[in-house]
Amino acid sequence: MATVVFFHAHPDDESIATGGTIARAGAEGHRTVLVFATRGEEGEVDDGVLGADEPLARRREQESHRSAEVLGVARVEFLDYRDSGMMGEASNDAEGSFWRADPEVAADALAAILNDEGADVLTIYDSHGGYGHPDHIQVHRVGVLAAERAAIDRVFEATMSREHFARLTEYAGKFGIDTDNIPNVGPDQNFGSSESEITTAVDCSQFLKQKRLSMAAHASQISPDHFMLALPPEAFAMAMGTEWFIERGAPRQAEEPMRDRLLP
């Protein structure tokens, strides 16, 4: 049995980016641990979702524990930084924001958890945070440093396949999905990674129920009528059935097929 630590910026990131991988690792007998940099204080929330004077951070922490239970996670930890919001917003510079954090200090906190767990694998994000979110970029920076401190060799950067995203937009019309607001993802876009860079495509098709329930657990951010949860089963499987990673220090040769596991 191995221990895999999934490091994420905000509650719900674990569901969307790695929920299937977490569930699969647990089903295969491995210990899974979730570490969040923040509690997602800057998330958008619809009117009426929160109770009177209920802090969003408290709700999102509760939701993260419900998600973790669905995914079979053994431990959940928070580094206690504040959500920095989207790039360019005033919240980037707020006191205690993750974006302003000293990466060395944050890495020490994460490394302490990695060492306590005797972690074998760490997942972070790619160098541009998938789509340029400051907290996601910081997860990459902090995660790389923490892995070095904890002497973890197997580090995987969660990302998105640009080519797969483009294929999804082609099929969207078949499922009646409005594509007007979907970005045109090309090789120069700061979104995901090219499949030539991606080393690992984890097949999560057997764990889509857990992934959907994990996403639904984050009801303050992903309402029951959210387009992702409203996708019919075939479309949900197409969009969410594979999770993509770049294994640091282990590039894939051009003729080599993508790997399907974080563990040997």
C-alpha positions, 0 to 999 in steps of 0.5 A: 500500500502506498500513500498519495497526497493530493495538494489543491488550492480550494475545496472542489478543485479535488473533485473536478481535477482529481476526484476519479484518481482519488477514488481509484487509488483508494479502491486499489488499496492505497491511502489517500490524503487531501491538503488544501491551501485555502478554504475558498473564501473568494468563491462565488455563491448564489443568494440563499445558499448560506445561512445568516452570518454563515462564513463561506469558508466554514461551509466550504470546509464542511463540503470538503469533508463530505467530498473526502468521505465520498472519495474514501480519503483518509485525512484532510488538512488545510494550510490556513491561507486565504483564497487569493481570488482570480488573477488581477483582483484586489484579493490577490494582495489581501493579508494572508492570501496564498498568492502572497505567501512565502513559498518556502514557509508554505512548503515547510508546512506541506512537507511536514504533512508529507513526512508525517504520512510517509507519502510516496506520491504527491500531486500538484498543478502544472506550472501555470495552474491549469488556467492561470489562477494565482492559487493554482500557480502557487500550489505548483511552486509550493508543491515542488519545494515541498516534494524536494524537502520530503524527498518525494520522487513521484510528483504529478502535475494535474492538468487538462488536455487541450486536444481533449477539450477541443474534442469536447467542444465539437461534441457539445452540440450533440448534447445540446450544450451551448458553446458560445462561452467556451474558449477557443483553446489553441496551442498558445492558450494558457489553458491546460497542456498539449498532449505531447507534454502529458505523460499520464491519462488516468482512466476514471470511468469506473469511478464516475459515480463517486466523482459526480457525488464528490462534485455535488458535495460542493453545493455552494459552488456546484449547484444541482443544476450546474451544467457539469452535474446536468450533463447526461451520463454519456457526456459526463463520462466523456468530459470527466472520465479521464484525468490528466497529469504530467509526471515531473522528471519522467517525460513521455517519448513520442512513440510511448503511449500515455501511462494510466497510473500514478503508481507502478 
